[in-house]
Each structure stands twice: as C-alpha cells, then as structure tokens.
Amino acid sequence: MATTHLIEVPEGNEITCMTYLEVSNLIATGHENGDVTLWNPDIDQHLTPQGSETQLKHTNTITALAPALYKGSEFLLSVGYDAKVCIWEIVE
C-alpha cells in the first residue's frame, strides 16, 4: 500500500467529516470553521464554495456530509452545530 495523494488544509481549519462524490469524482470535506471544501485528486486542486448569502452557509462546525442524486443531478448535503442543513448542487 502506498499514498497517492495528500490533502492539506490551512492550520486551524480542522477536517471534521468527509465523503466521496462518485459522479463528479470529488472528495468533500467539512471543517470546524463551517467551510465545505471540494477536492479533485486527479488535478490536485480544491474549491471552497461560498453561499451567495451568509445564511446559505454554515457558521459553525460541520458534523456530517452525504452525497445525493436527484433527477440526474448530484448534490452534497451538510449539517452542522449551527442547526442548519445545507444542500449544495454540484455543477461543473
């Protein structure tokens, strides 16, 4: 067994949960500061999506992530200590 990729986040932004999005081939991580990060291991890049408004993203630790498919579209569900469930549509 050998390591093929290493995901590193900035110090102080601990990963609290993780899931794999099979359709888009992305790894999603939830963080202590309320961020969600999407990682593409094939090209060693990551993206932290932002809600268009403050109330559309987490303000506290994300505790769980789950992938979901609905009517041919891929979504990421996140829940956190801020009592919010966010639904993120995964698009190119």
C-alpha positions, -999 to 999 in steps of 0.1 A, spaced: 0 0 0 13 35 -9 0 71 -5 -10 85 -39 -23 120 -28 -21 142 3 -48 167 12 -37 195 34 -58 223 48 -46 256 63 -37 253 100 -66 259 123 -92 246 98 -96 211 111 -114 185 90 -144 172 109 -160 149 83 -156 136 47 -175 119 19 -168 109 -17 -190 122 -46 -189 94 -71 -205 111 -101 -181 141 -101 -152 121 -86 -146 147 -59 -138 143 -22 -159 167 0 -146 177 35 -165 196 62 -145 218 86 -145 231 121 -150 267 109 -181 258 89 -165 256 54 -171 228 29 -142 221 6 -144 200 -27 -111 183 -36 -102 169 -71 -73 145 -65 -68 140 -103 -56 176 -108 -46 184 -71 -70 213 -68 -96 223 -43 -125 247 -41 -144 261 -11 -178 271 -24 -195 301 -8 -232 306 -4 -245 337 -22 -257 350 12 -244 344 47 -274 324 58 -268 299 30 -236 285 46 -226 271 79 -214 293 107 -202 265 130 -186 231 128 -199 207 101 -207 174 116 -217 152 86 -218 152 48 -237 130 25 -239 127 -13 -273 126 -30 -286 121 -65 -320 136 -75 -334 137 -111 -300 132 -126 -283 160 -106 -257 155 -79 -260 172 -45 -240 174 -13 -259 176 20 -242 191 50 -253 195 86 -236 213 115 -237 225 150 -254 257 138 -287 237 134 -286 242 96 -288 216 68 -273 230 36 -279 215 1 -252 221 -24 -257 214 -61 -226 200 -77 -221 215 -112 -191 220 -134 
